[in-house]
Amino acid sequence: MTLPVWEQRFRAPTVRFPAWARHAPDRLALASDESGTWQVYAWDRAAGRTRRVTDDPIGVADGACTPDGESVVWFHDSTGDEVGHWLIEPFDDQAGTTAGRRRLAPGVGDAWSAGLALGENLVVVGTSDDDGFAVHVSRGGGEATVLHRHPDTVEVAGLSHDATLLCLLHAEHGDAIHLAARVVDPVGGDVVGEQWDGPGLGLTAAGWAPVAGDQRLALVHEREGRDRPAVWDLATGERRDLAIDLPGDVGVVDWWPDASALLLEHDHEGRHRLWRFDLATETLEPVIHEVGTISGAAVRPDGEVWLRVSSGAVPPTVQTAGGVEVCAPEADRSPGGVTYEPWWFTDPATSFGNATDADFGPEAGTPAGPAGPTALHGFIAVPPGPGPHPTLMLVHGGPNWAYTDAFSPEVQAWVDHGVAVAMVNYRGSTGYGTTFRDALIGDPGFPEVADVVAGVDSVVAAGIADPARVAVSGGSWGGYVSLLAVGLHPDRWAAAVAVVPVGDYVAAFADESPGLQEYDRSLFGGSPDEVGDLYRERSPLTYVDRVKSPVLVIAGDNDSRCPIRQVLNYVEALEDGGGEVELVRFDAGHGSMVVDQRVAHMAAELAFVLPRLGLAASSG
């Protein structure tokens, strides 16, 4: 029997962007779901041979090669709670056994991961647990020792080419949202250099120069109110902020092999473009490639650029900048879908001076000024035929993330069934400047809901949406916003779906991972013990007695980001108040990497929402 097209998209295998060994670039590690679950594979490109390395029931999202290409490493988490350890196995284990498999850093107990760095004879592992954050170093495969420990966020951000310098990102100044950079000696821990741009400004490490003896580290800074690249030379202590005359955010993806240039990614209005920046001449040269969303890119040793790219209508492929596909599963390709249309509108109920003419296209109308309405951007996917259509407001997670022009089987499944999908990049989203992104600090929850509701008004006014047939859905932070929306604006929604959401924020804080607790302290301005009134005011549980629409909740039993206890608190409160709620639980964590489970969840969403939008139940 032929599967419905929406299900074909979910089941068509795909691969993530591969990671090659520094000194053996034809040996690569990549993740694929072709087995029905995301697993890590070892790809010997020269020999034309691929073998599956992992067989974890819950799946493995990513892997890497050691610099010499002799081994593959990955993070093993047996339940989905993201607590685990790093494993290593010989790359060329053609016997298909696990006899050579071992812990990458002996002596490091199971914990949440806080980064990994691989050197020639050195491994650095970052961890977090209830006691805080730690950096462990293992030399020559021996027992790991603790290099650094701190109660606030610390992340391992990479070893220099010769493994003599280690970059750490940290929040020792008390802000887990805007991190500072520190470079230390990975053996003794002595501090070599520090970079902190001050309160409210973050730094990201973007890779060391790939040349022996070169001590330059690429950074991404926020001094100009947007992501911008910099180069920090640890040999001299000099930091050079690069002048890039492009609108939107610009980050560093990679170095050219001779360290003469940087590969930059330009994010503007939800689409990505790659550029080559020559460090000597300070000139930009475009890398010609398909335009859409780039979910991985790097420069090969011969200077060729590889990237993973998709768009709303076109499924992802790993290809050269010239468009030649370089790796793909041996299976039927995913059907395409409808094209995303860019969408600009304003939230007239708020005032937020951030956007400029450079941030939004002419379709935006008048951008926001110091006293103007908030200018917002997103994408719409519309089914064939005249409107108004039943419409789904799809709310992204994060909150520091954004919808881009990227392929989504979920979006296309709704469109297949006659539902328009509107994707709002609410205040807090990335890609529109740091002031816009940081608008939620001290004020989470309410701005996102206001922007989603303004989005409903926009698509209704445009004749796209039928106001009586609008649903709201989201995952993670998007699930939190969806539950908050049905409580704050109970008359706007025909149905709601919340996937791995926050429903009871006070209980969520108590049960979530240490990294998320640090983030929430920075977002809210403290813990529930310190600012409890704000946590309760911004918790969906507070408004559960106002909910009128039917709600579907999908939650993972082992989720350490949006833990199950607080989800059950919300569901039980909604039931006790006479609300209509359906709960789907699954045995994993913050989402599923098993294809069958993802299909089942999508089918449950369609079966729940479509009849409430006046549409026939899903086929298949």
WONOR-V282056 format. One record per residue. N is the residue number from 1. RES is the residue in three letters. PHI is phi in whole degrees, -180 to 180 (NA if undefined). PSI is psi in whole degrees, 0 to 359 (none if undefined). Layout:
# WONOR-V282056
N/RES/PHI/PSI
N/RES/PHI/PSI
This chain:
# WONOR-V282056
1/MET/NA/135
2/THR/-74/130
3/LEU/-73/150
4/PRO/-61/152
5/VAL/-59/321
6/TRP/-60/321
7/GLU/-73/327
8/GLN/-59/322
9/ARG/-64/319
10/PHE/-68/324
11/ARG/-90/346
12/ALA/-66/123
13/PRO/-64/151
14/THR/-142/165
15/VAL/-126/149
16/ARG/-87/174
17/PHE/-67/130
18/PRO/-78/158
19/ALA/-119/123
20/TRP/-102/159
21/ALA/-73/137
22/ARG/-58/317
23/HIS/-102/2
24/ALA/-144/71
25/PRO/-67/349
26/ASP/-89/6
27/ARG/-110/120
28/LEU/-133/151
29/ALA/-111/137
30/LEU/-146/158
31/ALA/-109/140
32/SER/-146/154
33/ASP/-106/21
34/GLU/-65/339
35/SER/-82/354
36/GLY/102/351
37/THR/-144/142
38/TRP/-62/124
39/GLN/-139/165
40/VAL/-97/139
41/TYR/-123/149
42/ALA/-101/123
43/TRP/-115/112
44/ASP/-92/97
45/ARG/-67/322
46/ALA/-66/322
47/ALA/-87/350
48/GLY/67/37
49/ARG/-130/137
50/THR/-129/137
51/ARG/-133/148
52/ARG/-81/131
53/VAL/-94/314
54/THR/-104/159
55/ASP/-145/46
56/ASP/-77/129
57/PRO/-58/324
58/ILE/-87/349
59/GLY/102/161
60/VAL/-132/128
61/ALA/-85/335
62/ASP/-161/159
63/GLY/-149/173
64/ALA/-148/162
65/CYS/-102/149
66/THR/-68/158
67/PRO/-56/327
68/ASP/-85/355
69/GLY/77/7
70/GLU/-83/344
71/SER/-145/161
72/VAL/-118/141
73/VAL/-125/152
74/TRP/-159/163
75/PHE/-95/125
76/HIS/-103/122
77/ASP/-132/115
78/SER/-84/345
79/THR/-122/343
80/GLY/99/0
81/ASP/-82/1
82/GLU/71/14
83/VAL/-99/123
84/GLY/-174/208
85/HIS/-152/164
86/TRP/-87/137
87/LEU/-116/156
88/ILE/-136/143
89/GLU/-146/145
90/PRO/-56/137
91/PHE/-60/317
92/ASP/-102/48
93/ASP/-86/76
94/GLN/-73/348
95/ALA/-71/343
96/GLY/75/17
97/THR/-100/173
98/THR/-111/20
99/ALA/-61/327
100/GLY/-89/3
101/ARG/-80/137
102/ARG/-155/171
103/ARG/-69/137
104/LEU/-69/322
105/ALA/-126/87
106/PRO/-56/139
107/GLY/95/349
108/VAL/-91/119
109/GLY/-75/170
110/ASP/-63/137
111/ALA/-164/175
112/TRP/-73/143
113/SER/-78/138
114/ALA/-128/39
115/GLY/108/160
116/LEU/-146/140
117/ALA/-135/133
118/LEU/-115/124
119/GLY/-114/184
120/GLU/-60/315
121/ASN/-137/29
122/LEU/-145/135
123/VAL/-126/132
124/VAL/-120/126
125/VAL/-123/129
126/GLY/-99/140
127/THR/-137/160
128/SER/-138/145
129/ASP/-151/191
130/ASP/-66/345
131/ASP/-94/358
132/GLY/121/211
133/PHE/-119/145
134/ALA/-143/153
135/VAL/-120/123
136/HIS/-114/143
137/VAL/-125/129
138/SER/-119/127
139/ARG/-111/128
140/GLY/62/28
141/GLY/79/7
142/GLY/-83/181
143/GLU/-58/134
144/ALA/-77/147
145/THR/-120/157
146/VAL/-85/120
147/LEU/-87/325
148/HIS/-156/143
149/ARG/-143/141
150/HIS/-158/146
151/PRO/-71/337
152/ASP/-95/167
153/THR/-53/131
154/VAL/-137/132
155/GLU/-126/137
156/VAL/-78/124
157/ALA/-122/12
158/GLY/127/145
159/LEU/-98/146
160/SER/-65/168
161/HIS/-55/321
162/ASP/-96/8
163/ALA/62/26
164/THR/-97/350
165/LEU/-132/141
166/LEU/-126/128
167/CYS/-96/132
168/LEU/-121/142
169/LEU/-105/140
170/HIS/-148/165
171/ALA/-123/36
172/GLU/-67/345
173/HIS/-86/2
174/GLY/96/16
175/ASP/-134/104
176/ALA/-81/357
177/ILE/-91/322
178/HIS/-113/99
179/LEU/-89/156
180/ALA/-106/164
181/ALA/-114/139
182/ARG/-136/136
183/VAL/-112/131
184/VAL/-130/165
185/ASP/-75/120
186/PRO/-72/352
187/VAL/-94/305
188/GLY/-98/343
189/GLY/87/2
190/ASP/-62/139
191/VAL/-77/129
192/VAL/-101/325
193/GLY/-164/154
194/GLU/-132/143
195/GLN/-137/121
196/TRP/-143/125
197/ASP/-90/2
198/GLY/105/175
199/PRO/-56/136
200/GLY/78/6
201/LEU/-125/126
202/GLY/-106/164
203/LEU/-131/146
204/THR/-127/135
205/ALA/-83/133
206/ALA/-123/19
207/GLY/116/140
208/TRP/-84/153
209/ALA/-59/135
210/PRO/-88/34
211/VAL/-125/134
212/ALA/-57/132
213/GLY/85/348
214/ASP/-84/119
215/GLN/-104/29
216/ARG/-89/138
217/LEU/-122/127
218/ALA/-79/137
219/LEU/-125/160
220/VAL/-121/124
221/HIS/-118/174
222/GLU/-127/20
223/ARG/-62/334
224/GLU/-98/11
225/GLY/82/5
226/ARG/-147/161
227/ASP/-64/128
228/ARG/-143/148
229/PRO/-83/154
230/ALA/-147/161
231/VAL/-127/127
232/TRP/-113/117
233/ASP/-96/108
234/LEU/-72/341
235/ALA/-69/325
236/THR/-111/343
237/GLY/83/357
238/GLU/-77/137
239/ARG/-115/134
240/ARG/-122/109
241/ASP/-82/123
242/LEU/-82/136
243/ALA/-85/112
244/ILE/-120/116
245/ASP/-94/71
246/LEU/-137/144
247/PRO/-74/161
248/GLY/81/189
249/ASP/-88/148
250/VAL/-133/122
251/GLY/-119/169
252/VAL/-99/129
253/VAL/-101/319
254/ASP/-166/172
255/TRP/-103/152
256/TRP/-72/150
257/PRO/-55/329
258/ASP/-92/7
259/ALA/63/22
260/SER/-87/344
261/ALA/-152/161
262/LEU/-113/144
263/LEU/-91/117
264/LEU/-107/147
265/GLU/-114/124
266/HIS/-103/121
267/ASP/-111/111
268/HIS/-142/122
269/GLU/54/41
270/GLY/77/15
271/ARG/-133/148
272/HIS/-111/145
273/ARG/-140/144
274/LEU/-101/145
275/TRP/-137/151
276/ARG/-104/122
277/PHE/-108/115
278/ASP/-80/121
279/LEU/-73/334
280/ALA/-79/315
281/THR/-95/351
282/GLU/56/42
283/THR/-114/148
284/LEU/-103/137
285/GLU/-132/127
286/PRO/-69/142
287/VAL/-93/119
288/ILE/-78/123
289/HIS/-159/171
290/GLU/-66/139
291/VAL/-89/139
292/GLY/169/228
293/THR/-113/128
294/ILE/-100/121
295/SER/-114/35
296/GLY/151/135
297/ALA/-161/152
298/ALA/-166/165
299/VAL/-104/125
300/ARG/-73/164
301/PRO/-58/334
302/ASP/-88/6
303/GLY/91/357
304/GLU/-77/138
305/VAL/-94/128
306/TRP/-107/149
307/LEU/-152/156
308/ARG/-110/121
309/VAL/-137/145
310/SER/-146/172
311/SER/-140/176
312/GLY/-53/323
313/ALA/-96/343
314/VAL/-121/124
315/PRO/-63/160
316/PRO/-72/146
317/THR/-138/151
318/VAL/-98/121
319/GLN/-147/166
320/THR/-77/165
321/ALA/-60/337
322/GLY/-82/359
323/GLY/94/9
324/VAL/-88/122
325/GLU/-70/136
326/VAL/-111/337
327/CYS/-157/142
328/ALA/-159/150
329/PRO/-66/152
330/GLU/-89/80
331/ALA/-163/172
332/ASP/-62/142
333/ARG/-79/157
334/SER/-70/139
335/PRO/-61/152
336/GLY/-80/199
337/GLY/-157/193
338/VAL/-78/155
339/THR/-77/142
340/TYR/-78/138
341/GLU/-103/131
342/PRO/-65/150
343/TRP/-142/122
344/TRP/-120/139
345/PHE/-159/176
346/THR/-124/153
347/ASP/-101/99
348/PRO/-68/345
349/ALA/-82/353
350/THR/-128/161
351/SER/-126/125
352/PHE/-151/103
353/GLY/-81/96
354/ASN/-145/312
355/ALA/-73/152
356/THR/-134/175
357/ASP/-59/332
358/ALA/-75/341
359/ASP/-86/328
360/PHE/-129/147
361/GLY/-75/179
362/PRO/-63/337
363/GLU/-66/344
364/ALA/-72/347
365/GLY/74/221
366/THR/-84/118
367/PRO/-66/165
368/ALA/-71/139
369/GLY/-118/191
370/PRO/-58/331
371/ALA/-122/17
372/GLY/-98/175
373/PRO/-73/161
374/THR/-72/124
375/ALA/-86/131
376/LEU/-127/154
377/HIS/-136/153
378/GLY/-175/202
379/PHE/-136/153
380/ILE/-129/135
381/ALA/-117/120
382/VAL/-119/134
383/PRO/-72/162
384/PRO/-62/157
385/GLY/97/165
386/PRO/-73/151
387/GLY/-91/182
388/PRO/-77/149
389/HIS/-108/155
390/PRO/-60/141
391/THR/-135/143
392/LEU/-112/124
393/MET/-87/109
394/LEU/-98/121
395/VAL/-109/125
396/HIS/-79/163
397/GLY/-86/189
398/GLY/132/261
399/PRO/-75/345
400/ASN/-82/75
401/TRP/-153/183
402/ALA/-163/151
403/TYR/-75/134
404/THR/-126/179
405/ASP/-78/75
406/ALA/-127/147
407/PHE/-69/136
408/SER/-141/113
409/PRO/-58/328
410/GLU/-64/310
411/VAL/-58/313
412/GLN/-67/330
413/ALA/-63/317
414/TRP/-64/316
415/VAL/-63/320
416/ASP/-54/329
417/HIS/-98/16
418/GLY/88/16
419/VAL/-106/127
420/ALA/-75/143
421/VAL/-119/122
422/ALA/-111/124
423/MET/-114/108
424/VAL/-95/129
425/ASN/-92/87
426/TYR/-70/169
427/ARG/-56/134
428/GLY/109/345
429/SER/-74/155
430/THR/-87/161
431/GLY/99/355
432/TYR/-125/22
433/GLY/100/156
434/THR/-73/329
435/THR/-65/317
436/PHE/-64/315
437/ARG/-63/321
438/ASP/-90/10
439/ALA/-64/341
440/LEU/-88/350
441/ILE/-65/119
442/GLY/81/358
443/ASP/-149/53
444/PRO/-81/152
445/GLY/94/299
446/PHE/-66/316
447/PRO/-61/319
448/GLU/-62/316
449/VAL/-62/316
450/ALA/-59/320
451/ASP/-72/324
452/VAL/-66/318
453/VAL/-65/321
454/ALA/-63/326
455/GLY/-64/322
456/VAL/-60/312
457/ASP/-59/323
458/SER/-66/312
459/VAL/-74/333
460/VAL/-69/314
461/ALA/-63/330
462/ALA/-82/357
463/GLY/80/12
464/ILE/-85/318
465/ALA/-109/143
466/ASP/-88/116
467/PRO/-61/338
468/ALA/-85/353
469/ARG/-132/63
470/VAL/-120/129
471/ALA/-115/162
472/VAL/-128/141
473/SER/-151/149
474/GLY/-171/164
475/GLY/-119/146
476/SER/62/240
477/TRP/-61/327
478/GLY/-64/326
479/GLY/-68/321
480/TYR/-60/311
481/VAL/-63/321
482/SER/-63/315
483/LEU/-67/323
484/LEU/-66/322
485/ALA/-65/319
486/VAL/-72/340
487/GLY/-86/322
488/LEU/-80/329
489/HIS/-131/69
490/PRO/-66/340
491/ASP/-93/2
492/ARG/-93/349
493/TRP/-124/135
494/ALA/-84/337
495/ALA/-169/164
496/ALA/-144/147
497/VAL/-129/131
498/ALA/-128/115
499/VAL/-105/129
500/VAL/37/62
501/PRO/-97/173
502/VAL/-97/124
503/GLY/-114/328
504/ASP/-128/100
505/TYR/-69/327
506/VAL/-65/314
507/ALA/-70/326
508/ALA/-60/316
509/PHE/-60/318
510/ALA/-63/328
511/ASP/-104/348
512/GLU/-78/171
513/SER/-66/158
514/PRO/-59/322
515/GLY/-62/320
516/LEU/-71/325
517/GLN/-62/319
518/GLU/-63/318
519/TYR/-61/314
520/ASP/-66/324
521/ARG/-59/318
522/SER/-72/324
523/LEU/-72/315
524/PHE/-89/341
525/GLY/93/18
526/GLY/153/182
527/SER/-88/172
528/PRO/-60/333
529/ASP/-69/334
530/GLU/-96/320
531/VAL/-132/51
532/GLY/-59/326
533/ASP/-63/322
534/LEU/-70/318
535/TYR/-59/317
536/ARG/-70/322
537/GLU/-64/326
538/ARG/-100/16
539/SER/-98/131
540/PRO/-56/330
541/LEU/-59/328
542/THR/-63/333
543/TYR/-112/17
544/VAL/-65/331
545/ASP/-75/353
546/ARG/-96/351
547/VAL/-68/130
548/LYS/-112/332
549/SER/-83/152
550/PRO/-67/143
551/VAL/-128/130
552/LEU/-105/128
553/VAL/-119/130
554/ILE/-120/124
555/ALA/-142/147
556/GLY/-94/134
557/ASP/-66/337
558/ASN/-113/20
559/ASP/-70/123
560/SER/-101/0
561/ARG/-95/312
562/CYS/-126/79
563/PRO/-63/156
564/ILE/-69/327
565/ARG/-60/315
566/GLN/-70/331
567/VAL/-65/314
568/LEU/-64/324
569/ASN/-58/316
570/TYR/-67/313
571/VAL/-61/316
572/GLU/-65/321
573/ALA/-65/321
574/LEU/-67/319
575/GLU/-63/314
576/ASP/-62/331
577/GLY/-87/5
578/GLY/88/11
579/GLY/-75/159
580/GLU/-96/113
581/VAL/-142/142
582/GLU/-125/132
583/LEU/-115/129
584/VAL/-117/119
585/ARG/-109/147
586/PHE/-137/156
587/ASP/-91/72
588/ALA/-163/203
589/GLY/-110/237
590/HIS/-86/65
591/GLY/110/169
592/SER/-118/142
593/MET/-106/13
594/VAL/-102/123
595/VAL/-60/314
596/ASP/-57/320
597/GLN/-69/320
598/ARG/-64/321
599/VAL/-64/317
600/ALA/-62/321
601/HIS/-67/318
602/MET/-65/319
603/ALA/-62/321
604/ALA/-65/319
605/GLU/-63/314
606/LEU/-63/316
607/ALA/-64/327
608/PHE/-79/317
609/VAL/-88/317
610/LEU/-55/311
611/PRO/-61/330
612/ARG/-79/349
613/LEU/-101/9
614/GLY/78/24
615/LEU/-114/158
616/ALA/-67/151
617/ALA/-61/156
618/SER/-64/145
619/SER/-86/149
620/GLY/83/none
